[in-house]
Amino acid sequence: MKTLDSRSQLEPDVVVGAYRTGYFPLASSETGVVSWYSPDPRAIIPLDSFTISRSLRQVIRKGNFELRIDTAFRDVIRRCARRENTWISDQIIETYTVLHLRGYAHSVESWLSGQLVGGLYGVAVGAAFFGESMFSVVTNASKVALVRLVELLKLRHFKLLDTQFMNEHLIQFGTVEIPRSRYLELLSEAIGQDAAFR
């Protein structure tokens, strides 16, 4: 772990460079100090073995959610930050909004009756997508956004979906942990290839 003083500028180019080498930033919810992480093991969702439960398939078939891409990025990241303990500081929000404007950061959004009710955001570099956070105010809203993300990544020939850490929510989709050394091999292959998210 590396630490960056919160008063320092979290430059977008620095962030993209960090992703290329296996690091990502998290801010302390108490101090705002940004630290750089490259965990071992690293969690990824293998795109060729992504798992969808029967109940979630039924939800998707009903088609209640409208799925949009990059129409409310700033709203999505702000919603993701709305929790008691968050690593998404105002500085993180501003930097990733710039990354969005530059075509690196993207959001997948779930809308219901014209309201944003769930979604996720992350960063695309080469053929690698780094999932950052998700939120949901309606049951299954973030899950259907994740399914849509995987569909897009496969369609666009992405090679790596990085979820950084493992959690109970992600296990159901086939998320696995791999050694950092193996992750860096996969990362090197993925960022060396061209893939357009949109």
GUFI-113170 format. One record per atom (N, C-alpha, C): atom name; x, y, z. Coordinates in steps of 0.02 Angstrom, whole numbers, plus 50000, padded with zeros to 5 digits. Layout:
N
CA_X_Y_Z
...
***
This chain:
198
N_50042_49940_50000
CA_50000_50000_50000
C_50044_50062_50000
N_50026_50110_49957
CA_50060_50174_49955
C_50012_50229_49974
N_50037_50281_50006
CA_49994_50334_50030
C_50009_50400_49994
N_49956_50436_49978
CA_49962_50501_49946
C_49925_50552_49988
N_49958_50606_50007
CA_49927_50658_50048
C_49865_50684_50012
N_49810_50692_50049
CA_49747_50714_50018
C_49752_50783_49988
N_49802_50822_50009
CA_49809_50889_49981
C_49844_50887_49913
N_49875_50831_49897
CA_49906_50823_49832
C_49853_50814_49779
N_49870_50833_49719
CA_49822_50826_49664
C_49819_50753_49640
N_49761_50724_49642
CA_49752_50656_49617
C_49741_50661_49542
N_49795_50668_49505
CA_49792_50682_49434
C_49762_50623_49395
N_49717_50636_49349
CA_49687_50582_49309
C_49739_50539_49274
N_49792_50570_49247
CA_49843_50531_49212
C_49879_50484_49260
N_49888_50506_49322
CA_49920_50465_49373
C_49876_50404_49389
N_49811_50416_49393
CA_49764_50362_49408
C_49765_50309_49352
N_49762_50331_49290
CA_49764_50284_49234
C_49829_50245_49235
N_49884_50280_49248
CA_49949_50245_49252
C_49951_50194_49308
N_49918_50210_49363
CA_49916_50163_49419
C_49878_50099_49400
N_49821_50108_49367
CA_49783_50049_49345
C_49826_50004_49300
N_49865_50035_49258
CA_49907_49996_49212
C_49958_49953_49249
N_49975_49972_49310
CA_50025_49934_49348
C_49994_49895_49406
N_49927_49892_49408
CA_49894_49850_49458
C_49873_49885_49521
N_49878_49952_49523
CA_49858_49990_49582
C_49794_50028_49570
N_49758_50043_49624
CA_49699_50086_49622
C_49695_50126_49687
N_49663_50185_49685
CA_49661_50227_49745
C_49597_50218_49786
N_49606_50222_49851
CA_49550_50224_49898
C_49564_50280_49948
N_49513_50318_49966
CA_49521_50372_50014
C_49494_50351_50082
N_49527_50372_50135
CA_49503_50360_50202
C_49440_50401_50214
N_49387_50369_50240
CA_49325_50406_50253
C_49333_50455_50311
N_49385_50445_50352
CA_49396_50488_50410
C_49443_50546_50396
N_49497_50532_50359
CA_49548_50583_50349
C_49551_50610_50277
N_49523_50573_50230
CA_49527_50594_50160
C_49593_50576_50127
N_49640_50548_50165
CA_49704_50528_50136
C_49694_50471_50087
N_49724_50479_50028
CA_49717_50428_49976
C_49775_50378_49980
N_49758_50315_49980
CA_49808_50262_49979
C_49800_50221_49915
N_49856_50193_49892
CA_49856_50153_49831
C_49861_50080_49849
N_49818_50039_49821
CA_49814_49969_49838
C_49827_49925_49778
N_49860_49869_49791
CA_49869_49815_49741
C_49865_49750_49779
N_49804_49728_49797
CA_49795_49672_49843
C_49820_49605_49816
N_49837_49562_49862
CA_49858_49494_49847
C_49824_49448_49898
N_49776_49408_49878
CA_49754_49394_49809
C_49710_49450_49781
N_49697_49446_49716
CA_49656_49495_49681
C_49593_49460_49657
N_49536_49494_49661
CA_49473_49464_49639
C_49456_49485_49568
N_49436_49437_49527
CA_49414_49451_49459
C_49352_49409_49444
N_49314_49431_49395
CA_49259_49391_49368
C_49280_49366_49300
N_49295_49302_49292
CA_49312_49275_49226
C_49252_49284_49179
N_49262_49319_49125
CA_49205_49336_49081
C_49175_49274_49049
N_49214_49222_49040
CA_49188_49162_49007
C_49152_49115_49056
N_49153_49131_49120
CA_49117_49089_49168
C_49073_49131_49215
N_49052_49189_49191
CA_49006_49231_49229
C_48941_49193_49242
N_48918_49195_49303
CA_48861_49155_49324
C_48801_49199_49341
N_48743_49181_49315
CA_48681_49217_49330
C_48631_49167_49360
N_48603_49183_49417
CA_48554_49139_49449
C_48489_49136_49410
N_48451_49084_49421
CA_48386_49076_49387
C_48339_49134_49405
N_48340_49153_49468
CA_48295_49208_49489
C_48314_49274_49457
N_48379_49286_49449
CA_48400_49348_49417
C_48383_49347_49342
N_48388_49289_49311
CA_48369_49283_49241
C_48295_49301_49232
N_48254_49280_49280
CA_48183_49295_49277
C_48171_49370_49283
N_48209_49402_49328
CA_48203_49475_49336
C_48221_49510_49270
N_48275_49488_49239
CA_48297_49519_49177
C_48245_49509_49122
N_48216_49449_49118
CA_48166_49435_49067
C_48104_49479_49074
N_48086_49497_49135
CA_48028_49540_49146
C_48039_49609_49115
N_48102_49631_49111
CA_48117_49694_49077
C_48092_49756_49113
N_48087_49753_49178
CA_48062_49812_49215
C_48113_49869_49217
N_48177_49851_49216
CA_48229_49902_49220
C_48249_49925_49151
N_48259_49990_49144
CA_48289_50018_49084
C_48363_50027_49098
N_48404_49999_49056
CA_48477_50001_49066
C_48508_50053_49019
N_48547_50097_49047
CA_48579_50150_49009
C_48654_50149_49023
N_48692_50176_48975
CA_48764_50180_48981
C_48786_50253_48980
N_48823_50274_49031
CA_48855_50339_49032
C_48807_50399_49026
N_48746_50392_49051
CA_48701_50449_49047
C_48698_50488_49113
N_48723_50457_49167
CA_48720_50491_49233
C_48780_50471_49275
N_48839_50477_49246
CA_48900_50453_49281
C_48908_50486_49349
N_48904_50552_49351
CA_48916_50587_49414
C_48864_50567_49467
N_48803_50558_49446
CA_48751_50536_49493
C_48767_50466_49520
N_48791_50422_49477
CA_48807_50354_49498
C_48863_50354_49550
N_48917_50390_49536
CA_48973_50388_49583
C_48954_50421_49649
N_48913_50472_49647
CA_48890_50504_49709
C_48845_50457_49748
N_48802_50420_49714
CA_48759_50372_49749
C_48802_50316_49780
N_48854_50295_49745
CA_48898_50244_49772
C_48933_50268_49835
N_48944_50333_49840
CA_48979_50361_49898
C_48933_50370_49958
N_48868_50363_49949
CA_48821_50375_50004
C_48815_50314_50049
N_48864_50306_50091
CA_48863_50253_50141
C_48902_50277_50202
N_48891_50243_50257
CA_48921_50266_50320
C_48997_50270_50316
N_49027_50219_50290
CA_49100_50218_50279
C_49113_50213_50205
N_49142_50265_50176
CA_49154_50264_50104
C_49226_50283_50089
N_49252_50252_50037
CA_49319_50269_50014
C_49315_50318_49955
N_49254_50337_49937
CA_49244_50382_49880
C_49238_50454_49906
N_49292_50488_49909
CA_49294_50557_49934
C_49275_50606_49879
N_49265_50669_49897
CA_49251_50720_49847
C_49307_50724_49795
N_49368_50714_49818
CA_49425_50715_49772
C_49422_50657_49722
N_49403_50599_49747
CA_49394_50541_49703
C_49339_50555_49652
N_49284_50583_49675
CA_49228_50598_49630
C_49250_50646_49575
N_49286_50698_49592
CA_49307_50747_49542
C_49355_50716_49492
N_49403_50676_49516
CA_49452_50645_49472
C_49419_50596_49424
N_49374_50555_49450
CA_49342_50505_49407
C_49292_50537_49359
N_49264_50593_49378
CA_49222_50629_49331
C_49263_50654_49272
N_49323_50677_49285
CA_49368_50697_49230
C_49386_50636_49187
N_49399_50580_49220
CA_49414_50518_49183
C_49354_50498_49139
N_49295_50510_49164
CA_49235_50496_49124
C_49233_50541_49062
N_49246_50605_49072
CA_49246_50652_49016
C_49300_50635_48965
N_49354_50604_48988
CA_49408_50584_48943
C_49397_50516_48912
N_49343_50482_48929
CA_49327_50419_48899
C_49354_50358_48934
N_49381_50366_48994
CA_49407_50308_49032
C_49356_50279_49080
N_49321_50321_49117
CA_49274_50298_49168
C_49203_50294_49139
N_49167_50243_49158
CA_49101_50231_49130
C_49052_50209_49184
N_48988_50221_49170
CA_48935_50198_49215
C_48885_50155_49177
N_48860_50105_49211
CA_48803_50065_49186
C_48747_50077_49237
N_48690_50099_49212
CA_48638_50124_49256
C_48572_50085_49248
N_48539_50074_49304
CA_48472_50044_49304
C_48421_50098_49321
N_48373_50106_49277
CA_48320_50156_49286
C_48253_50121_49292
N_48210_50149_49335
CA_48143_50122_49345
C_48094_50180_49350
N_48045_50181_49305
CA_47996_50236_49304
C_48029_50304_49300
N_48083_50308_49261
CA_48118_50371_49251
C_48165_50391_49307
N_48176_50348_49356
CA_48219_50363_49413
C_48280_50317_49413
N_48338_50346_49429
CA_48399_50307_49436
C_48396_50267_49501
N_48394_50201_49496
CA_48384_50160_49556
C_48443_50112_49570
N_48492_50111_49527
CA_48549_50067_49538
C_48599_50076_49482
N_48659_50049_49494
CA_48709_50053_49442
C_48779_50040_49469
N_48826_50048_49425
CA_48896_50037_49442
C_48939_50082_49399
N_49002_50090_49420
CA_49049_50127_49378
C_49117_50094_49383
N_49159_50108_49334
CA_49225_50081_49333
C_49267_50115_49279
N_49326_50088_49269
CA_49375_50118_49224
C_49397_50067_49172
N_49398_50088_49109
CA_49420_50045_49054
C_49488_50069_49029
N_49537_50023_49027
CA_49603_50037_48999
C_49621_49977_48955
N_49631_49990_48891
CA_49644_49934_48846
C_49584_49888_48846
N_49597_49823_48855
CA_49544_49773_48858
C_49531_49751_48929
N_49546_49795_48978
CA_49534_49781_49048
C_49482_49830_49075
N_49436_49804_49115
CA_49387_49847_49148
C_49394_49837_49223
N_49403_49892_49258
CA_49413_49891_49330
C_49349_49915_49365
N_49311_49868_49392
CA_49249_49886_49426
C_49264_49920_49492
N_49233_49977_49504
CA_49248_50016_49564
C_49195_50010_49618
N_49133_50023_49602
CA_49082_50020_49653
C_49013_50014_49621
N_48964_49994_49661
CA_48896_49989_49636
C_48848_50010_49692
N_48788_50028_49673
CA_48737_50046_49722
C_48670_50021_49698
N_48623_50016_49745
CA_48555_49994_49728
C_48507_50020_49781
N_48453_50051_49758
CA_48400_50071_49804
C_48337_50030_49791
N_48339_49987_49741
CA_48285_49941_49724
C_48316_49872_49716
N_48285_49821_49742
CA_48311_49753_49738
C_48329_49735_49666
N_48389_49708_49658
CA_48416_49682_49595
C_48439_49736_49546
N_48432_49800_49564
CA_48450_49852_49516
C_48525_49852_49499
N_48568_49841_49548
CA_48639_49839_49533
C_48659_49774_49499
N_48623_49720_49515
CA_48639_49656_49484
C_48625_49656_49409
N_48569_49685_49389
CA_48554_49687_49317
C_48603_49733_49281
N_48628_49784_49316
CA_48679_49827_49286
C_48743_49788_49275
N_48761_49745_49323
CA_48821_49705_49316
C_48814_49656_49257
N_48756_49626_49250
CA_48744_49581_49194
C_48753_49618_49128
N_48725_49678_49125
CA_48733_49719_49064
C_48806_49736_49051
N_48843_49752_49105
CA_48914_49766_49097
C_48950_49707_49065
N_48939_49648_49091
CA_48973_49588_49065
C_48954_49577_48992
N_48891_49587_48975
CA_48870_49580_48905
C_48910_49628_48861
N_48917_49690_48884
CA_48954_49739_48845
C_49028_49721_48838
N_49057_49699_48893
CA_49128_49681_48891
C_49141_49623_48843
N_49098_49575_48843
CA_49105_49519_48796
C_49097_49543_48724
N_49047_49585_48713
CA_49034_49611_48646
C_49092_49651_48620
N_49125_49688_48665
CA_49181_49732_48645
C_49249_49697_48650
N_49248_49633_48663
CA_49310_49592_48664
C_49358_49612_48720
N_49330_49629_48779
CA_49373_49640_48837
C_49398_49573_48863
N_49455_49575_48897
CA_49487_49514_48920
C_49487_49507_48996
N_49478_49562_49032
CA_49485_49560_49105
C_49433_49604_49138
N_49398_49575_49188
CA_49352_49613_49231
C_49377_49607_49302
N_49406_49660_49326
CA_49437_49663_49392
C_49387_49690_49443
N_49375_49653_49496
CA_49331_49677_49550
C_49370_49695_49612
N_49437_49689_49609
CA_49482_49711_49662
C_49480_49665_49723
N_49424_49668_49760
CA_49417_49627_49820
C_49357_49580_49813
N_49360_49525_49849
CA_49304_49478_49851
C_49254_49500_49904
N_49189_49492_49890
CA_49139_49500_49941
C_49081_49452_49928
N_49036_49446_49977
CA_48982_49398_49971
C_48936_49412_49912
N_48928_49476_49896
CA_48884_49495_49841
C_48911_49469_49774
N_48977_49469_49767
CA_49008_49452_49702
C_49018_49377_49692
N_49020_49339_49747
CA_49032_49267_49741
C_48981_49234_49695
N_48918_49256_49699
CA_48864_49223_49661
C_48874_49229_49585
N_48917_49276_49563
CA_48927_49286_49491
C_48988_49249_49465
N_49019_49209_49507
CA_49077_49171_49485
C_49143_49206_49497
N_49143_49255_49540
CA_49205_49291_49557
C_49255_49244_49590
N_49318_49251_49571
CA_49371_49210_49600
C_49429_49254_49623
N_49468_49227_49667
CA_49529_49261_49688
C_49589_49226_49657
N_49635_49266_49632
CA_49696_49239_49601
C_49757_49273_49631
N_49815_49241_49629
CA_49875_49273_49655
C_49890_49338_49618
N_49918_49385_49653
CA_49934_49449_49622
C_49980_49440_49561
N_50026_49393_49565
CA_50072_49381_49509
C_50034_49360_49446
N_49984_49317_49455
CA_49943_49295_49398
C_49901_49353_49373
N_49874_49392_49419
CA_49834_49450_49399
C_49875_49498_49356
N_49937_49510_49376
CA_49979_49556_49338
C_49993_49529_49268
N_49998_49464_49261
CA_50006_49434_49194
C_49944_49447_49151
N_49885_49435_49180
CA_49823_49446_49144
C_49814_49520_49127
N_49833_49563_49174
CA_49828_49635_49164
C_49872_49657_49106
N_49933_49633_49105
CA_49980_49652_49052
C_49953_49632_48984
N_49924_49572_48980
CA_49895_49550_48916
C_49836_49593_48897
N_49794_49611_48945
CA_49732_49647_48930
C_49746_49720_48909
N_49789_49754_48945
CA_49801_49824_48929
C_49842_49832_48865
N_49872_49777_48842
CA_49909_49780_48780
C_49865_49772_48719
N_49800_49762_48730
CA_49752_49753_48675
C_49705_49812_48672
N_49679_49824_48613
CA_49631_49879_48604
C_49560_49852_48610
N_49521_49888_48649
CA_49449_49872_48656
C_49413_49937_48672
N_49362_49951_48635
CA_49323_50012_48647
C_49261_49997_48687
N_49253_50029_48744
CA_49195_50016_48786
C_49131_50038_48752
N_49136_50092_48715
CA_49077_50118_48679
C_49093_50126_48605
***
